Amino acid sequence: MALMQIEHGSVEYQQMVKLRDEVLRKPLGLHFTDDQLAAEATDILIGAFDDGRILGCCILTPLDKDTVKLRQMAVNNRQQQKGIGYSIMQFAENLARDKGYRKVTMSARDTAIGFYQKMGYKVVGEPFIEVTIPHHSMEKLIR
């Protein structure tokens, strides 16, 4: 498995969008808009690949000079529970740290809170609804 930063608009990015759509959006009856995808041009895009096929991905969106927001974490449904998500998270945190960020925040689906807690993230605040389902804010200091 190869972990890498992806260029917006590349073939790898198109695979990333398709995976995120299948895993995160379609089950909720949602789809990406052109504006949403265009806004990702300045984000840090990360993917895990095997023989040129995407296994999982995430996005880091800079919020300020110290903080990035982890978004759109997705692993192919047939590849879950194999450590891919863990590897992506380690890569993302190391990349964020290398770029000078000190904290990672996220809006985590309730179903994923346990996974992120195992990675050292803490729940912050009260639950809320985002993209029609319950989420919690989570964060972790990485420096």
Contact map, one row per residue, 1 for C-alpha under 8 A:
11100000000000000000000000000000000000000000000111100000000000000000000000000000000000000000000000000000000000000000000000000000000000000000000
11110000000000000000000000000000000000000000000111000000000000000000000000000000000000000000000000000000000000000000000000000000000000000000000
11111000000000000000000000000000000000000000011110000000000000000000000000000000000000010010000000000000000000000000000000000000000000000000000
01111100000000000000000000000000000000000000011100000000000000000000000000000000000000000000000000000000000000000000000000000000000000000000000
00111110000000000000000000000000000000000001111000000000000000000000000000000000000000000000000000000000000000000000000000000000000000000000000
00011111010110000000000000000000000000000001111000000000000000000000000000000000000000000000000000000000000000000000000000000000000000000000000
00001111110110000000000000000000000000000000100000000000000000000000000000000000000000000000000000000000000000000000000000000000000000000000000
00000111110010000000000000000000000000011000100000000000000000000000000000000000000000000000000000000000000000000000000000000000000000000000000
00000011111111000000000000000000000000000000000000000000000000000000000000000000000000000000000000000000000000000000000000000000000000000000000
00000111111111000000000000000000000000000000000000000000000000000000000000000000000000000000000000000000000000000000000000000000000000000000000
00000000111111100000000000000000000000000000000000000000000000000000000000000000000000000000000000000000000000000000000000000000000000000000000
00000110111111110000000000000000000000000000001000000100000000000000000000000000000000000000000000000000000000000000000000000000000000000000000
00000111111111111000000000000000000000000000100000000000000000000000000000000000000000000000000000000000000000000000000000000000000000000000000
00000000111111111100000000000000000000000000000000000000000000000000000000000000000000000000000000000000000000000000000000000000000000000000000
00000000001111111110000000000000000000000000000000001100000000000000000000000000000000000000000000000000000000000000000000000000000000000000000
00000000000111111111000000000000000000000000001000000101100000000000000000000000000000000000000000000000000000000000000000000000000000000000000
00000000000011111111100000000000000000000000000000000000000000000000000000000000000000000000000000000000000000000000000000000000000000000000000
00000000000001111111110000000000000000000000000000000000000000000000000000000000000000000000000000000000000000000000000000000000000000000000000
00000000000000111111111000000000000000000000000000000101000000000000000001110000000000000000000000000000000000000000000000000000000000000000000
00000000000000011111111110000000000000000000000000000000100000000000000111000000000000000000000000000000000000000000000000000000000000000000000
00000000000000001111111111000011000000000000000000000000000000000000000000000000000000000000000000000000000000000000000000000000000000000000000
00000000000000000111111111100000000000000000000000000000000000000000000000000000000000000000000000000000000000000000000000000000000000000000000
00000000000000000011111111100000000000000000000000000000000000000000000001111000000000000000000000000000000000000000000000000000000000000000000
00000000000000000001111111110000000000000000000000000000000000000000000101000000000000000000000000000000000000000000000000000000000000000000000
00000000000000000001111111111111000000000000000000000000000000000000000000000000000000000000000000000000000000000000000000000000000000000000000
00000000000000000000111111111110000000000000000000000000000000000000000000000000000000000000000000000000000000000000000000000000000000000000000
00000000000000000000011111111100000000000000000000000000000000000000000000000000000000000000000000000000000000000000000000000000000000000000000
00000000000000000000000111111100000000000000000000000000000000000000000000000000000000000000000000000000000000000000000000000000001100000000000
00000000000000000000000011111110000000000000000000000000000000000000000000000000000000000000000000000000000000000000000000000000000000000000000
00000000000000000000000011111111000000000000000000000000000000000000000000000000000000000000000000000000000000000000000000000000000000000000000
00000000000000000000100011001111100000000000000000000000000000000000000000000000000000000000000000000000000000000000000000000000000000000000000
00000000000000000000100010000111110110000000000000000000000000000000000000000000000000000000000000000000000000000000000000000000000000000000000
00000000000000000000000000000011111110000000000000000000000000000000000000000000000000000000000000000000000000000000000000000000000000000000000
00000000000000000000000000000001111111000000000000000000000000000000000000000000000000000000000000000000000000000000000000000000000000000000000
00000000000000000000000000000000111111100000000000000000000000000000000000000000000000000000000000000000000000000000000000000000000000000000000
00000000000000000000000000000001111111110000000000000000000000000000000000000000000000000000000000000000000000000000000000000000000000000000000
00000000000000000000000000000001111111111000000000000000000000000000000000000000000000000000000000000000000000000000000000000000000000000000000
00000000000000000000000000000000011111111000000000000000000000000000000000000000000000000000000000000000000000000000000000000000000000000000000
00000000000000000000000000000000001111111110000000000000000000000000000000000000000000000000000000000000000000000000000000000000000000000000000
00000001000000000000000000000000000111111110000000000000000000000000000000000000000000000000000000000000000000000000000000000000000000000000000
00000001000000000000000000000000000011111110000000000000000000000000000000000000000000000000000000000000000000000000000000000000000000000000000
00000000000000000000000000000000000000111111000000000000000010000000000000000000000000000000000000000000000000000000000000000000000000000000000
00000000000000000000000000000000000000111111100000000000001111000000000000000000000000000000000000000000000000000000000000000000000000000000000
00001100000000000000000000000000000000000111110000000000001110000000000000000000000000000000000000000000000000000000000000000000000000000000000
00001111000010000000000000000000000000000011111000000000111100000000000000000000000000000000000000000000000000000000000000000000000000000000000
00111100000000000000000000000000000000000001111100000000111100000000000000000000000000010001000000000000000000000000000000000000000000000000000
00111100000100010000000000000000000000000000111110000111110000000000000000000000000000010000000000000000000000000000000000000000000000000000000
11110000000000000000000000000000000000000000011111000111100000000000000000000000000100010000000000000000000000000000000000000000000000000000000
11100000000000000000000000000000000000000000001111111111000000000000000000000000000000000000000000000000000000000000000000000000000000000000000
11000000000000000000000000000000000000000000000111111110000000000000000000000000000000000000000000000000000000000000000000000000000000000000000
10000000000000000000000000000000000000000000000011111000000000000000000000000000000000000000000000000000000000000000000000000000000000000000000
00000000000000000000000000000000000000000000000011111100000000000000000000000000000000000000000000000000000000000000000000000000000000000000000
00000000000000100000000000000000000000000000000011111110000000000000000000000000000000000000000000000000000000000000000000000000000000000000000
00000000000100110010000000000000000000000000001111011111100000000000000000010000000000000000000000000000000000000000000000000000000000000000000
00000000000000000000000000000000000000000000001111001111100000000000000000110010000100000000000000000000000000000000000000000000000000000000000
00000000000000010010000000000000000000000000001110000111110000000000000011110000000110010000000000000000000000000000000000000000000000000000000
00000000000000010001000000000000000000000000111100000111111000000000000111100000000000010000000000000000000000000000000000000000000000000000000
00000000000000000000000000000000000000000000111000000001111100000000011111000000000000010001000000000000000000000000000000000000000000000000000
00000000000000000000000000000000000000000011110000000000111110000000111110000000000000000000000000000000000000000000000000000000000000000000000
00000000000000000000000000000000000000000011110000000000011111000001111000000000000000000001000100000000000000000000000000000000000000000000000
00000000000000000000000000000000000000000111000000000000001111100001111000000000000000000000000000000000000000000000000000000000000000000000000
00000000000000000000000000000000000000000010000000000000000111111011100000000000000000000000000000000000000000000000000000000000000000000000000
00000000000000000000000000000000000000000000000000000000000011111111100000000000000000000000000000000000000000000000000000000000000000000000000
00000000000000000000000000000000000000000000000000000000000001111111000000000000000000000000000000000000000000000000000000000000000000000000000
00000000000000000000000000000000000000000000000000000000000001111110000000000000000000000000000000011000000000000000000000000000000000000000000
00000000000000000000000000000000000000000000000000000000000000111111000000000000000000000000000000011110000000000000000000000000000000000000000
00000000000000000000000000000000000000000000000000000000000001111111100000000000000000000000000000001111100000000000000000000000000000000000000
00000000000000000000000000000000000000000000000000000000000111110111110000000000000000000000000100001011100000000000000000000000000000000000000
00000000000000000000000000000000000000000000000000000000001111100011111000000000000000000000000000000001110000000000000000000000000000000000000
00000000000000000000000000000000000000000000000000000000011110000001111110000000000000000000000000000001111000000000000000000000000000000000000
00000000000000000000000000000000000000000000000000000000011110000000111110000000000000000000000000000000011000000000000000000000000000000000000
00000000000000000001000100000000000000000000000000000000111000000000011111000000000000000000000000000000000000000000000000000000000000000000000
00000000000000000001000000000000000000000000000000000001111000000000011111100000000010000000000000000000000000000000000000000000000000000000000
00000000000000000011001100000000000000000000000000000001110000000000000111110000000010000000000000000000000000000000000000000000000000000000000
00000000000000000010001000000000000000000000000000000011100000000000000011111011000110000000000000000000000000000000000000000000000000000000000
00000000000000000010001000000000000000000000000000000111000000000000000001111111000000000000000000000000000000000000000000000000000000000000000
00000000000000000000001000000000000000000000000000000000000000000000000000111111000000000000000000000000000000000000000000000000000000000000000
00000000000000000000000000000000000000000000000000000000000000000000000000011111000000000000000000000000000000000000000000000000000000000000000
00000000000000000000000000000000000000000000000000000010000000000000000000111111110100000000000000000000000000000000000000000000000000000000000
00000000000000000000000000000000000000000000000000000000000000000000000000111111111110000000000000000000000000000000000000000000000000000000000
00000000000000000000000000000000000000000000000000000000000000000000000000000011111100000000000000000000000000000000000000000000000000000000000
00000000000000000000000000000000000000000000000000000000000000000000000000000011111110000000000000000000000000000000000000000000000000000000000
00000000000000000000000000000000000000000000000000000000000000000000000000000001111111100000000000000000000000000000000000000000000000000000000
00000000000000000000000000000000000000000000000100000011000000000000000000100011111111110000000000000000000000000000000000000000000000000000000
00000000000000000000000000000000000000000000000000000001000000000000000011100001011111111000000000000000000000000000000000000000000000000000000
00000000000000000000000000000000000000000000000000000000000000000000000000000000001111111100000000000000000000000000001000000000000000000000000
00000000000000000000000000000000000000000000000000000000000000000000000000000000001111111110000000000000000000000000000000000000000000000000000
00100000000000000000000000000000000000000000011100000001110000000000000000000000000111111111000000000000000000000000000000000000000000000000000
00000000000000000000000000000000000000000000000000000000000000000000000000000000000011111111100000000000000000000000000000000000000000000000000
00000000000000000000000000000000000000000000000000000000000000000000000000000000000001111111110000000000000000000000000000000000000000000000000
00100000000000000000000000000000000000000000000000000000000000000000000000000000000000111111111000000000000000000000000000000000000000000000000
00000000000000000000000000000000000000000000010000000000010100000000000000000000000000011111111100000000000000000000000000000000000000000000000
00000000000000000000000000000000000000000000000000000000000000000000000000000000000000001111111110000001000000000000000000000000000000000000010
00000000000000000000000000000000000000000000000000000000000000000000000000000000000000000111111111000000000000000000000000000000000000000000000
00000000000000000000000000000000000000000000000000000000000000000000000000000000000000000011111111100000000000000000000000000000000000000000000
00000000000000000000000000000000000000000000000000000000000100000001000000000000000000000001111111111100000000000000000000000000000000000000000
00000000000000000000000000000000000000000000000000000000000000000000000000000000000000000000111111111100000000000000000000000000000000000000011
00000000000000000000000000000000000000000000000000000000000000000000000000000000000000000000011111111000000000000000000000000000000000000000000
00000000000000000000000000000000000000000000000000000000000000000000000000000000000000000000001111111000000000000000000000000000000000000000000
00000000000000000000000000000000000000000000000000000000000000001100000000000000000000000000000111111100000000000000000000000000000000000000000
00000000000000000000000000000000000000000000000000000000000000001111000000000000000000000000000111111111000000000000000000000000000000000000011
00000000000000000000000000000000000000000000000000000000000000000110000000000000000000000000000110011111000000000000000000000000000000000000111
00000000000000000000000000000000000000000000000000000000000000000111000000000000000000000000000000001111100000000000000000000000000000000011111
00000000000000000000000000000000000000000000000000000000000000000011110000000000000000000000100000001111110000000000000000000000000000000011110
00000000000000000000000000000000000000000000000000000000000000000011110000000000000000000000000000000011111000000000000000000000000000001111000
00000000000000000000000000000000000000000000000000000000000000000000111000000000000000000000000000000001111100000000000000000000000000001110000
00000000000000000000000000000000000000000000000000000000000000000000011000000000000000000000000000000000111110000000000000000000000000111100000
00000000000000000000000000000000000000000000000000000000000000000000000000000000000000000000000000000000011111011000000000000000000000111100000
00000000000000000000000000000000000000000000000000000000000000000000000000000000000000000000000000000000001111111000000000000000000011110000000
00000000000000000000000000000000000000000000000000000000000000000000000000000000000000000000000000000000000111111000000000000000000001110000000
00000000000000000000000000000000000000000000000000000000000000000000000000000000000000000000000000000000000011111100000000000000000000000000000
00000000000000000000000000000000000000000000000000000000000000000000000000000000000000000000000000000000000111111111000000000000000000000000000
00000000000000000000000000000000000000000000000000000000000000000000000000000000000000000000000000000000000111111111100000000000000000010000000
00000000000000000000000000000000000000000000000000000000000000000000000000000000000000000000000000000000000000111111110000000000000000000000000
00000000000000000000000000000000000000000000000000000000000000000000000000000000000000000000000000000000000000011111111000000000000000000000000
00000000000000000000000000000000000000000000000000000000000000000000000000000000000000000000000000000000000000011111111111000000000000000000000
00000000000000000000000000000000000000000000000000000000000000000000000000000000000000000000000000000000000000001111111111000000000000000000000
00000000000000000000000000000000000000000000000000000000000000000000000000000000000000000000000000000000000000000111111110000000000000000000000
00000000000000000000000000000000000000000000000000000000000000000000000000000000000001000000000000000000000000000011111110000000000000000000000
00000000000000000000000000000000000000000000000000000000000000000000000000000000000000000000000000000000000000000001111111000000000000000001000
00000000000000000000000000000000000000000000000000000000000000000000000000000000000000000000000000000000000000000001111111100000000000000111000
00000000000000000000000000000000000000000000000000000000000000000000000000000000000000000000000000000000000000000001100111110000000000000111000
00000000000000000000000000000000000000000000000000000000000000000000000000000000000000000000000000000000000000000000000011111000000000011110000
00000000000000000000000000000000000000000000000000000000000000000000000000000000000000000000000000000000000000000000000001111100000000011110000
00000000000000000000000000000000000000000000000000000000000000000000000000000000000000000000000000000000000000000000000000111110000000011000000
00000000000000000000000000000000000000000000000000000000000000000000000000000000000000000000000000000000000000000000000000011111000000011000000
00000000000000000000000000000000000000000000000000000000000000000000000000000000000000000000000000000000000000000000000000001111100001111000000
00000000000000000000000000000000000000000000000000000000000000000000000000000000000000000000000000000000000000000000000000000111110001110000000
00000000000000000000000000000000000000000000000000000000000000000000000000000000000000000000000000000000000000000000000000000011111111100000000
00000000000000000000000000000000000000000000000000000000000000000000000000000000000000000000000000000000000000000000000000000001111111100000000
00000000000000000000000000010000000000000000000000000000000000000000000000000000000000000000000000000000000000000000000000000000111110000000000
00000000000000000000000000010000000000000000000000000000000000000000000000000000000000000000000000000000000000000000000000000000111111000000000
00000000000000000000000000000000000000000000000000000000000000000000000000000000000000000000000000000000000010000000000000000000111111100000000
00000000000000000000000000000000000000000000000000000000000000000000000000000000000000000000000000000000000011000000000000000011110111110000000
00000000000000000000000000000000000000000000000000000000000000000000000000000000000000000000000000000000001111000000000000000011110011111000000
00000000000000000000000000000000000000000000000000000000000000000000000000000000000000000000000000000000001111001000000000111111000001111100000
00000000000000000000000000000000000000000000000000000000000000000000000000000000000000000000000000000000111100000000000000111110000000111110000
00000000000000000000000000000000000000000000000000000000000000000000000000000000000000000000000000000000111100000000000011110000000000011111000
00000000000000000000000000000000000000000000000000000000000000000000000000000000000000000000000000000011110000000000000011110000000000001111100
00000000000000000000000000000000000000000000000000000000000000000000000000000000000000000000000000000011100000000000000111000000000000000111110
00000000000000000000000000000000000000000000000000000000000000000000000000000000000000000000000000000111000000000000000000000000000000000011111
00000000000000000000000000000000000000000000000000000000000000000000000000000000000000000000100010001111000000000000000000000000000000000001111
00000000000000000000000000000000000000000000000000000000000000000000000000000000000000000000000010001110000000000000000000000000000000000000111
